[in-house]
Amino acid sequence: MRKIEPTLEHAFYALALALAVGLRFLHLGTLPLSDFEAAWALQALRVTQGYHPVLGPNPAYVHLTAVLFYIFGASDFLARFWPALAGCVLVLVPWFLRSRFGRIPALVLAFGLALDPGLVAMSHLAGEPMLAITCLTLAGLLWLDGKRPAAGLFAGLALLSGTSIWFGLLGLLLTWAIPALFGKRLPAAVEEKTETQDADQVPAPTPLEQDPRLRWEDVRLAFAWGLGTLLVVGSLFLLSPMGLSAFVMSFVESLRGWWTLTGVPLWRPLLALPAYEILPVGFGIAGAVRGILKRDSDSLRLGTWALVALVLALIYPAKQTSDLTWVLLPLWMLAAIELGHHFDFEGRNLWEVAGVGTLVVALLVFGWLDLAGVTNMDLTTEPARMRLYLVLAVLLLVALSLLLVGAGWSVNIARLGGVWGGVLALTAFTLAMSTGAAGLREPLTVELWPPEPHTGRVDVLLEVANQISDLNSGYAGQLPLTILGVDSPALDWLFRDWTVSKVTSLAPDAKPEMVISTVDQLSLAADYRGEALPLSEVADWDHATTPNWLDWFVYRQMPILRQEVILWVRSDLTLDSQGVPTP
């Protein structure tokens, strides 16, 4: 067995993985589960409790999470564990692409996938689509690497990972079919490469050098492992056979989405790209243009994949912003290939490059601070308009400065300084957006990626209920709780350890200890005291003004619409009724 010697390349991959783990696992269980997430987590919880619930079309998430719940107990952290782990594993995917793209572009891709705001947001979402993206990507790369059993295993997991997998497969199928439909084959990869890429290239592993035609033995081996994964994970070792029907339903639900509207407007996924993904979009487009001019097969395929995935995400009637995650992977690949062309520092004066890059960063930071200052001004006033014009002037000054450096100094110095100055500034922007998507910023930000509504301060609701229970029974979660006319998976998940009765009405002579309802008055035999708390929150996008949009773009803040519930406690259970002073 060949001994692996640690290298600087390994250290960079470890750093990218550390960044991914930090952004995905830090405070992973701090925010309460939304209705969307809680619906999936409750299915996993019911499986561990010995029930046989009707599962949604994501049996891989439900069964794998059920295993964690059975071993460690149910928690918000464990409900999001598998998507977060899948997001971290995706960062290691570029390792398999070194022979195709080169070491440096693969490393750039690893850091891009680690920091991407959309992928970070999806890694914090219990349910799909993070498992589907990672498993399908690993299945394809492991197949190309000659590891048929592993490829079959991850293909089986991908097929069990919800409706998102069929959306992704459709995009890949159309990407493959488009050249055939137009009667053209993509050109072979060009031989012309930069000196940096040639020195950076990794010899392809042996399986990639074999006959690319499918062999029946390979297909049969991968199929056997895939089928075994479908049966084992899909039925949880036959303990939850409903998962096998849920696998079939994922395809049916995906088809149903083509004639079912979800109410998500077209502008939301369109806005998400410029609002979060300026770095991969900008350099990805540049990479696609370079691929067209150079007729590079890899860039053409990736550009076609990104465009097809974007069109599908926009025209799909049951669209969600999370569908854009299938666009992010080819976009980052294109951006990484493009940035790989700008590592030609040999023979350049690095101080000159650093000087131009510093100028670009300083101007962009100044422009951003100027834009942030406008959020505190009345946009109808002349000073505010002048500040907005100044932002445009800063961008023009950046372009003019680079043109002057290129014309009077060196085109290569201008190119390298402009590219890497822009990369540094946009990386800082991307990292800031990722911390917001991960819920690490205070106050919490309003994000486009997770489905609405978002859960409100239900942790306060649980804390108050636990205090009342502890005061009267000596233990938290011991008093019976009645939920009156509120259908909320997030609320059911929050009180999963309580004895809960869900009713649509109460008899006039009923005297439940605690009631959660949306009505502002209870007409019961006993007296009650109530406190209103926000159950869910939705950004008021429909009534947002221009200042609201500007504030959102800079600070990710937006007016919020809240749905409140009232926690009613029978008066004889409160502190003052028992002779205890109210704090």
C-alpha positions in Angstrom: 0.0 0.0 0.0 1.5 3.3 -1.1 2.1 5.7 1.7 0.5 9.2 1.3 2.9 12.0 2.0 1.1 15.2 3.2 1.7 18.1 0.8 0.8 21.8 0.6 -2.1 20.8 -1.6 -3.5 18.6 1.1 -3.2 21.5 3.6 -5.2 23.7 1.3 -8.0 21.1 0.9 -8.0 20.7 4.7 -8.4 24.5 5.0 -11.3 24.5 2.6 -12.9 21.7 4.5 -12.4 23.5 7.8 -14.1 26.6 6.4 -17.0 24.4 5.1 -17.4 22.7 8.5 -17.3 26.0 10.4 -20.0 27.6 8.2 -22.2 24.6 8.2 -21.9 23.2 11.7 -21.4 26.3 13.8 -24.8 27.1 15.5 -26.4 24.4 13.4 -29.1 23.7 16.0 -29.5 27.3 17.3 -32.4 28.4 15.1 -35.7 26.5 15.6 -36.9 24.3 12.7 -39.3 25.9 10.2 -42.5 24.2 9.2 -40.8 22.8 6.1 -37.9 21.3 8.2 -40.1 20.1 11.0 -42.4 18.1 8.7 -39.3 16.0 7.7 -37.9 15.8 11.2 -41.3 14.6 12.6 -41.4 11.8 10.0 -37.9 10.6 11.2 -39.1 10.9 14.8 -42.2 8.8 14.2 -40.1 6.1 12.6 -37.9 5.8 15.7 -41.0 5.6 17.9 -42.1 2.4 16.1 -44.8 3.9 14.0 -45.1 3.4 10.3 -46.0 6.9 9.0 -46.6 7.8 5.4 -43.3 9.2 4.4 -42.7 12.1 2.1 -40.6 11.7 -1.1 -37.2 11.8 0.7 -36.7 8.5 2.4 -32.9 8.8 2.5 -33.1 11.9 4.7 -35.9 10.5 6.9 -34.3 7.1 7.5 -30.7 8.3 8.0 -32.0 11.0 10.4 -34.1 8.4 12.2 -30.9 6.4 12.9 -29.4 9.5 14.6 -32.6 10.1 16.6 -32.6 6.5 17.8 -29.0 6.6 18.9 -28.6 10.2 20.3 -32.2 11.5 20.7 -34.1 14.0 18.6 -32.7 17.5 18.4 -32.6 20.5 16.0 -28.9 19.9 15.4 -29.3 16.2 14.4 -32.3 17.1 12.2 -29.9 19.2 10.1 -26.9 17.0 10.5 -27.0 15.0 7.2 -27.5 18.1 4.9 -24.7 19.9 6.7 -22.4 16.8 6.3 -23.4 16.5 2.6 -22.4 20.2 2.1 -19.0 19.5 3.7 -18.4 16.4 1.6 -19.2 18.4 -1.6 -16.2 20.5 -0.9 -14.0 17.4 -1.4 -15.5 16.7 -4.9 -12.9 18.9 -6.7 -10.2 16.4 -5.6 -11.6 14.0 -8.3 -11.4 16.8 -10.9 -7.7 17.6 -10.7 -6.8 15.4 -13.7 -9.5 17.2 -15.7 -9.2 20.8 -14.6 -5.7 20.9 -13.0 -4.6 21.3 -9.4 -5.1 25.1 -9.0 -8.6 25.3 -10.6 -9.7 22.3 -8.5 -8.5 24.1 -5.3 -10.3 27.3 -6.3 -13.4 25.2 -6.8 -13.0 23.7 -3.4 -12.9 27.1 -1.7 -15.8 28.3 -3.8 -18.0 25.4 -2.8 -17.0 25.9 0.8 -17.9 29.6 0.9 -20.9 29.7 -1.4 -23.9 31.4 0.3 -26.5 29.3 -1.5 -24.8 26.0 -0.7 -24.3 27.1 2.9 -28.0 28.0 3.2 -29.1 24.6 1.8 -26.7 22.8 4.1 -28.7 24.4 7.0 -32.0 23.2 5.7 -33.4 19.9 7.0 -34.6 17.9 4.0 -33.6 18.3 0.4 -31.8 19.2 -1.9 -28.2 19.0 -0.4 -28.2 15.2 -0.2 -29.3 14.8 -3.8 -26.7 17.2 -5.2 -23.8 15.6 -3.3 -24.8 12.0 -3.8 -25.4 12.5 -7.6 -22.1 14.3 -8.0 -20.2 11.7 -6.1 -21.9 8.9 -8.1 -20.8 10.4 -11.4 -17.2 11.1 -10.4 -16.7 7.8 -8.7 -18.0 6.1 -11.9 -15.5 8.0 -14.0 -12.8 7.1 -11.5 -13.5 3.4 -12.0 -15.1 2.8 -8.5 -18.2 1.0 -9.6 -19.5 -0.2 -6.2 -19.2 3.2 -4.6 -20.8 4.9 -7.6 -23.8 2.5 -7.4 -24.1 3.2 -3.6 -24.2 6.9 -4.0 -26.5 6.6 -7.1 -28.9 4.7 -4.9 -28.7 7.3 -2.2 -29.3 10.1 -4.7 -32.5 8.4 -6.0 -33.7 8.3 -2.5 -33.0 12.0 -1.8 -36.3 13.5 -2.8 -37.8 15.3 -5.8 -34.7 17.5 -6.3 -32.8 14.5 -7.8 -35.2 14.3 -10.7 -34.9 18.0 -11.3 -31.1 17.6 -11.4 -31.2 14.5 -13.7 -33.5 16.3 -16.1 -31.0 19.1 -16.4 -28.1 16.7 -17.0 -30.1 14.8 -19.6 -31.0 17.9 -21.5 -27.3 19.0 -21.3 -26.3 15.8 -22.9 -29.1 15.8 -25.5 -28.8 19.4 -26.7 -25.8 18.8 -29.0 -27.5 15.8 -30.5 -30.7 17.7 -31.1 -28.8 20.3 -33.0 -26.8 17.7 -34.9 -23.5 18.8 -33.5 -21.0 17.3 -31.2 -19.1 19.4 -28.8 -15.5 20.0 -30.0 -12.7 18.0 -28.5 -10.8 19.7 -25.7 -8.3 22.2 -27.3 -4.7 21.4 -27.0 -3.7 25.0 -26.2 -3.2 25.5 -22.5 -1.4 28.1 -20.5 1.9 27.2 -19.0 0.4 27.3 -15.5 -2.2 24.7 -16.4 0.4 22.4 -18.0 2.6 22.5 -14.9 -0.4 22.1 -12.7 -2.0 19.1 -14.5 -2.3 15.8 -12.6 -1.9 12.5 -14.5 -5.3 11.0 -15.0 -5.9 7.8 -13.0 -5.8 4.5 -14.9 -9.6 3.9 -15.2 -10.1 7.2 -17.1 -7.6 6.0 -19.7 -9.6 2.8 -20.5 -12.1 2.3 -23.2 -14.9 4.8 -22.4 -17.6 2.4 -23.7 -20.0 1.0 -21.1 -19.1 -2.6 -20.1 -21.9 -4.9 -18.9 -19.8 -6.1 -16.0 -19.4 -2.5 -14.7 -23.0 -1.7 -15.2 -24.1 -4.9 -13.5 -21.8 -4.3 -10.5 -23.0 -0.6 -10.0 -26.6 -1.6 -10.5 -26.3 -4.3 -7.8 -24.9 -1.9 -5.3 -27.5 0.8 -6.3 -30.4 -1.7 -5.9 -29.0 -2.9 -2.6 -28.8 0.7 -1.3 -32.4 1.3 -2.5 -33.6 -1.7 -0.6 -31.6 -1.2 2.6 -31.8 2.5 3.0 -35.2 2.8 1.4 -36.8 0.4 3.8 -34.4 1.0 6.8 -33.5 -2.7 6.9 -37.2 -3.6 6.3 -38.1 -1.7 9.5 -39.8 1.1 7.5 -41.0 -0.4 4.2 -43.0 2.8 3.4 -39.8 4.4 2.3 -39.8 2.3 -0.9 -43.2 3.7 -1.9 -41.9 7.2 -1.0 -39.1 6.7 -3.5 -41.6 6.1 -6.3 -43.6 9.1 -5.1 -40.6 11.4 -5.4 -40.8 10.9 -9.2 -44.5 11.4 -9.2 -44.2 14.6 -7.1 -41.5 15.9 -9.4 -43.9 15.4 -12.4 -46.7 17.0 -10.5 -44.6 20.0 -10.0 -44.9 20.8 -13.7 -48.6 21.7 -13.3 -48.7 22.8 -9.7 -48.0 26.4 -8.7 -46.2 27.1 -5.4 -46.7 30.9 -5.3 -43.0 31.6 -5.5 -42.6 34.6 -7.9 -40.1 34.5 -10.8 -38.2 37.5 -9.4 -37.0 35.5 -6.3 -34.7 33.0 -8.0 -33.7 35.7 -10.5 -32.7 38.1 -7.7 -30.8 35.4 -5.7 -28.0 35.2 -8.3 -26.9 38.8 -8.3 -27.7 39.2 -4.6 -25.5 36.3 -3.5 -23.5 34.9 -6.4 -21.7 37.8 -8.0 -18.3 36.0 -7.8 -19.3 32.8 -9.6 -21.7 34.5 -12.0 -19.1 37.1 -13.1 -16.2 34.7 -13.6 -18.5 31.9 -14.7 -19.8 34.0 -17.6 -16.2 35.0 -18.4 -15.2 31.3 -18.4 -18.1 30.4 -20.7 -17.2 33.1 -23.2 -13.6 31.9 -23.2 -14.8 28.4 -23.7 -16.9 29.5 -26.8 -13.9 31.4 -28.3 -11.4 28.6 -27.6 -14.0 25.9 -28.4 -13.1 24.1 -25.1 -15.4 21.1 -24.6 -15.4 21.2 -20.8 -16.3 24.9 -20.7 -19.0 24.4 -23.3 -20.6 21.5 -21.5 -20.5 23.3 -18.1 -21.9 26.5 -19.7 -24.7 24.5 -21.3 -25.4 22.7 -18.0 -25.6 26.0 -16.1 -27.9 27.6 -18.7 -30.2 24.6 -18.8 -30.4 24.4 -15.0 -31.2 28.1 -14.8 -34.0 27.9 -17.4 -35.5 24.9 -15.7 -35.4 26.7 -12.3 -37.2 29.7 -13.8 -39.9 27.9 -15.8 -40.7 25.1 -13.3 -44.2 26.0 -11.9 -43.4 24.5 -8.5 -40.2 26.5 -8.3 -38.2 27.2 -5.2 -35.1 29.3 -4.8 -33.3 26.1 -3.7 -33.6 24.8 -7.3 -30.8 27.3 -8.2 -28.4 25.0 -6.3 -28.2 22.9 -9.5 -26.9 26.0 -11.3 -24.2 26.8 -8.7 -22.1 23.7 -9.3 -21.4 24.3 -13.0 -21.1 28.0 -12.4 -18.4 27.5 -9.8 -16.6 25.0 -12.1 -16.6 27.6 -14.9 -15.4 30.3 -12.5 -12.6 28.0 -11.2 -11.4 27.2 -14.8 -11.4 30.9 -15.6 -9.5 31.9 -12.5 -7.0 29.1 -13.3 -5.9 31.2 -16.3 -4.9 34.1 -14.0 -2.2 32.4 -12.0 0.5 33.2 -14.5 2.5 35.3 -12.0 5.9 34.0 -13.2 8.0 36.8 -14.7 5.6 39.5 -13.4 6.4 42.1 -10.8 4.3 41.0 -7.8 4.6 44.4 -6.2 3.0 46.0 -9.2 0.2 43.4 -9.3 -0.4 44.0 -5.6 -0.5 47.7 -6.0 -3.1 47.5 -8.8 -5.1 45.0 -6.8 -5.0 47.1 -3.7 -6.3 50.1 -5.6 -9.2 48.0 -7.0 -10.1 46.7 -3.5 -9.9 50.2 -2.0 -12.2 51.6 -4.6 -14.7 48.8 -4.3 -14.8 49.0 -0.5 -15.3 52.7 -0.7 -18.2 52.2 -3.2 -19.8 49.7 -0.9 -19.5 51.9 2.2 -21.0 54.8 0.2 -23.9 52.5 -0.8 -24.4 51.5 2.8 -24.5 55.2 3.8 -27.4 55.8 1.4 -29.6 53.4 3.4 -29.9 56.0 6.2 -30.9 58.8 3.8 -34.1 59.8 2.1 -33.7 58.7 -1.5 -35.8 61.6 -2.8 -33.2 64.1 -1.7 -30.4 65.5 -3.8 -27.6 64.3 -1.4 -28.9 60.7 -1.6 -29.0 60.8 -5.4 -25.4 62.2 -5.5 -24.3 59.3 -3.3 -25.8 56.8 -5.7 -24.2 58.5 -8.6 -20.9 58.2 -6.7 -21.3 54.5 -6.6 -21.5 54.4 -10.4 -18.6 56.8 -10.6 -16.5 54.4 -8.5 -17.2 51.5 -10.8 -16.3 53.6 -13.8 -13.1 54.7 -12.0 -12.1 51.1 -11.5 -12.5 50.4 -15.2 -10.7 53.6 -16.2 -7.8 52.9 -13.8 -7.3 49.4 -15.3 -7.4 50.8 -18.8 -4.8 53.4 -18.0 -2.6 50.8 -16.3 -2.9 48.5 -19.3 -2.3 51.2 -21.9 0.6 52.9 -20.1 2.2 50.2 -18.0 1.4 46.6 -18.7 -1.7 44.7 -19.9 -0.9 41.7 -17.9 -0.3 43.8 -14.7 -3.7 45.4 -15.2 -5.4 42.1 -15.9 -3.9 40.3 -12.8 -4.4 43.3 -10.5 -7.9 43.8 -11.7 -8.9 40.1 -11.4 -7.4 39.4 -8.0 -8.5 42.7 -6.6 -12.0 41.9 -7.7 -11.7 38.4 -6.3 -10.6 39.6 -2.9 -13.4 42.1 -2.7 -16.1 39.7 -3.9 -14.7 36.9 -1.6 -15.3 39.2 1.3 -18.9 39.9 0.0 -19.5 36.1 -0.5 -18.3 35.3 3.0 -20.5 38.0 4.5 -23.5 36.6 2.6 -22.6 33.1 3.8 -22.6 34.1 7.5 -26.0 35.5 7.0 -27.3 32.4 5.2 -25.8 30.3 8.1 -27.7 32.3 10.7 -24.4 33.5 12.3 -25.1 37.3 12.1 -27.0 39.4 14.6 -29.7 40.5 14.1 -30.8 37.6 12.0 -31.1 38.4 8.3 -33.9 37.9 5.8 -32.7 35.3 3.2 -34.1 34.1 -0.1 -32.9 30.5 -0.1 -35.0 28.8 2.6 -38.7 28.3 1.9 -41.1 30.6 3.8 -42.5 31.0 6.4 -39.6 31.1 8.8 -40.1 30.2 12.4 -40.5 33.0 15.0 -39.4 33.0 18.6 -41.0 29.7 19.5 -38.0 29.0 21.8 -39.6 31.6 24.2 -42.9 29.8 23.9 -41.3 26.5 25.0 -39.3 28.2 27.8 -42.4 29.8 29.3 -44.3 26.5 29.0 -41.5 24.6 30.7 -41.4 27.1 33.6 -45.1 26.7 34.2 -44.7 22.9 34.1 -41.7 23.0 36.4 -43.5 25.2 38.9 -46.6 23.0 39.2 -45.2 19.5 38.7 -41.5 19.8 39.5 -40.5 18.8 36.0 -40.4 20.5 32.6 -42.8 19.1 29.9 -45.0 17.2 32.4 -48.3 19.2 32.2 -50.7 18.3 29.4 -50.9 20.8 26.6 -53.8 21.5 24.3 -53.3 23.0 20.8 -56.5 24.7 19.6 -56.9 25.1 15.9 -53.2 25.6 15.0 -51.7 23.4 12.3 -48.0 23.9 12.5 -45.3 21.2 12.1 -42.8 23.5 13.8 -45.1 23.7 16.9 -45.6 19.9 16.9 -41.8 19.4 16.7 -41.2 22.0 19.5 -43.5 20.1 21.9 -42.5 16.6 20.7 -41.7 15.5 24.3 -45.0 16.8 25.8 -48.4 15.2 26.1 -50.2 17.2 23.4 -53.9 17.1 22.4 -54.7 18.8 19.1 -58.4 19.9 18.9 -60.5 22.2 16.7 -62.8 23.3 19.5 -63.2 23.1 23.3 -66.3 22.4 25.4 -67.4 25.4 27.6 -66.8 23.3 30.7 -63.3 22.3 29.7 -60.4 23.3 32.0 -57.1 22.4 30.2 -54.0 23.4 32.0 -52.3 25.2 29.0 -53.7 26.1 25.6 -52.0 27.4 22.5 -54.4 29.1 20.1 -54.7 32.0 17.6 -57.9 33.3 19.2 -57.5 36.3 21.6 -60.1 35.2 24.1 -61.1 31.8 25.7 -64.7 31.2 26.8 -64.1 28.4 29.3 -65.2 27.5 32.8 -61.8 28.6 34.3 -59.9 31.9 34.1 -56.8 32.0 31.9 -53.9 34.4 31.3 -52.4 34.6 27.8 -49.2 35.9 26.2 -48.9 36.4 22.4 -45.7 35.2 20.8 -44.7 35.1 17.1 -45.0 31.6 15.6 -43.9 32.3 12.1 -42.5 35.2 10.1 -42.7 36.2 6.4 -40.9 39.0 4.8 -43.3 41.7 3.5 -41.9 41.5 -0.1 -45.2 42.7 -1.7 -45.2 46.1 0.0 -41.4 46.7 0.0 -40.4 50.2 -1.1 -37.1 51.2 -2.9 -35.5 52.1 0.5 -36.5 48.7 1.8 -34.9 46.9 -1.1 -31.7 48.9 -0.8 -31.6 48.1 3.0 -32.2 44.4 2.1 -29.4 44.3 -0.4 -26.9 45.9 2.0 -27.9 44.5 5.3 -30.5 41.8 4.4 -33.2 43.5 6.5 -36.8 43.7 5.4 -40.2 44.5 7.1 -41.6 41.3 8.6 -45.2 40.0 8.8 -45.7 37.8 11.8 -48.3 35.2 12.7 -48.8 35.1 16.4 -50.1 32.4 18.7 -51.2 32.9 22.3 -50.1 30.7 25.1 -52.9 30.5 27.6 -52.2 29.3 31.2 -54.9 28.5 33.7 -54.8 31.2 36.3 -54.4 28.8 39.3 -51.1 27.6 37.8 -49.4 31.0 37.6 -46.8 32.3 40.1 -48.9 34.9 41.9 -51.8 32.5 42.4 -49.5 30.2 44.5 -48.1 33.0 46.7 -44.9 33.3 44.7 -43.9 36.9 43.8 -44.0 37.6 40.0 -40.5 38.6 38.8 
